[in-house]
Amino acid sequence: MKPVYENPLVGRYSSKKMQYIFSPDFKFSTWRRLWVALAESEQELGLGITDEQIAEMRAHIEDIDYEKAAQYERKLRHDVMAHVHTFGDACPKAKPIIHLGATSCYVGDNTDIIQMREGLYQIKALLVGAIKALSDFAERNKEIPTLAYTHFQAAQPTTVGKRATLWLQDLIMDYERLDFEISRLKLLGCKGTTGTGASFLELFRGDEDKVRAVEAKIAAKMGFEACMPVSGQTYSRKVDAYVLNTLANIAVSCQKMATDIRLLAHLKELDEPFEQNQIGSSAMAYKRNPMRCERICSLARYVINDAKNASDTAAAQWLERTLDDSANRRLSIPEAFLSTDGILSLVINVISGAVIYPKVMEKHLNEELPFIASENILMDAVERGGDRQELHEAIRQYSQKAARSVKLEGGDNDLLDSLMQDERFGLSEESLRETLDVKKFIGLSVSQTEEFIENYARPVIEENKALLGREEEIRV
């Protein structure tokens, strides 16, 4: 049989762990665990369900007959009922009580929440790994001066480590939002067809306390503190929007960082990892394209756009529910998680193996330092009695002449030579060397880096030490 289409998120980009979370095995075994939790809770609240029936259900949580389920679905045109029948065939004694009082969203929506929570845990581990990698990178390079850019035009010096804290701060903001979303996730519960709990009120013969208790029991059994307080047939699709926008914001941060690295690669100041036998271009053998960062940007763009699906879906739900969310959510939710998983794995790989080139940075600094230092030279000359306005005009004219030489003739920046020859500035070789000390121009870069790592990054890393040290496989 010839190969058919394969989702590249599975074949090329995401981890096996994230693939499992959104796999049929995880999904349908969770459906069965939810049916067991429902039966247990109903039994504990007095319904006539036996220990034997529950034991039979527990024994068949994992052995799912997918072919039989597919046959039932072709016949019934209903995925949940297909699996109810398949589970019932495996559990003949329990068959009469499986799904008792529930609607399809009991297993469908509750499983979606469980999958998203497990997916967020995996994203959290990767995000902490990225924060650790960036913190280490920033600490190692906190004192290495480099030219900073505004508008991608030369501005003032910073340090490599200080620049990395800008990327790091974005990821820590994402971590805080991610943790918040995890803490707020609630199960749908079992509120029935329109969210009123009518079927369970009937089962428990009008006992409202038992209707409320069955939800609390199910939540506890599935590892949640609570269920949604109210719902239609489904949980509010705004939950999906919050979660996918959290992933999208992680993608935003990673794309920004990867774009910066691509620019720095062009400047020959920083390279992403490049393996011994890696080919940068099929035509140009000398090239080292920053393909890992390009892939980060590519996947990030997908996640950022995919998040709009969740908002569109939440806005389009009619009254207590419609089914136009189903096909979209089957695609948009798993693919957002699989993509973000791939992005963060690449981020860890890139930052952990990044190579910097301080000599190239020094070259770029030296090219611009005459312009950058001119303000200090002006102030020193004024302190010695010079006319500020006259000297300012002289620097302006010399600077324009130097810029023309650099841009039109490809010459060196001769601004300092011009200033040295102008007696009004009173410069000597010694005073000029002192003025041009790059450490005078990096401001608080080193201390800002140290303080940010200590006060913001390290607490996140310490709190999540158990999540670190995982091997992340990437295919490049």
Secondary structure, DSSP 8 states (H G I E B T S, - for coil): -------HIIIIIS-HHHHHHTSHHHHHHHHHHHHHHHHHHHHHTT-S--HHHHHHHHTTSS---HHHHHHHHHHHS-HHHHHHHHHHHH-TTTGGGTTTT--HHHHHHHHHHHHHHHHHHHHHHHHHHHHHHHHHHHHHTTT-EEEEEETTEEEEEEEHHHHHHHHHHHHHHHHHHHHHHHHH--B-----SSSS-HHHHHHTTT-HHHHHHHHHHHHHHTT-S-B-SS-SSS--THHHHHHHHHHHHHHHHHHHHHHHHHHHHHTTSEE----TT--S-SS-TT----HHHHHHHHHHHHHHHHHHHHHHHHHH--TT--STTHHHHHHHHHHHHHHHHHHHHHHHHHHHH-EE-HHHHHHHHHHHHHHHHHHHHHHHHHHTT--HHHHHHHHHHHHHHHHHHHHHH-----HHHHHHH-GGG---HHHHHHHT-GGGTSTTHHHHHHHHIIIIIHHHHHHTGGG---------
